[in-house]
């Protein structure tokens, strides 16, 4: 006979439900209808779990988790599996970092100010062109309209 069948589940669940209903009555008297009804709902769950057979399922899940944990703690094979999993995670992270570096265009070179410049062959021409012309306002610039209004009013 298994351990599950040795426990009298119906009296246990009915007792928990009865105890919860008594506590819910006191909660209702002290804190109001809303808290009392919530207590009644929680109190009915043990009896509902017994009637639907969920108690046995929860018992079996607990036994399976306990068996796994007890076999896991003392097994060098399982700890080797954890080490291999950690190594795989490290390799995934490193490969992701390498891929992000490789995805950057090789033709684009950073200038001295940290800004991305033109292709390497035309670097000098790009610097001269950038310094000779004023920066153009783009549609993406949120403050371009405000700057234009301030310039029209003589405030800059």
C-alpha positions, 0 to 999 in steps of 0.5 A: 500500500502506498503512502498516499492511500494511508492518509485519510484525505477526506477528513483532512480536507473537510477539517481544513475547509471547516476550520477555514469557514470558521476563520472566515466568519471571524474575518467577516465580522472584523473586516467586512463582507469582501474579506469574509467572502475571500476567506470562504473562497480560500476555505473551499479549495481543500474540499474541491481539491479532494473531490476533483482528485487534485490531491493525488496529482499534487501528491505525485508531483511532490513525490517526483520532485523529492525523488529527483532532488534526492537523486540529484544532490548525490549524483556526480553525473547530474552535476556534470550536466549542470557544468555542461549547461553552464558552459553552453550558456557562456558559449551562447553569450560569447558567440552573441557578442562576437556576432554583434561585432561582426555585423558592424560594417567594415567600411565605416571608420570612427573619427577622432570625435567618436562619430562614425565617419565616411568610408576610409578612402574618403576620410579627408574629404568628408572631414573638409566637407563636414567642417565647411557646411553648417549642420542641416536640420533633419526631420528627425530632430525634435528641436529643429522647429523650436530652434527655428522659432528662436532664430526668427525672434532673434534669440539664439 
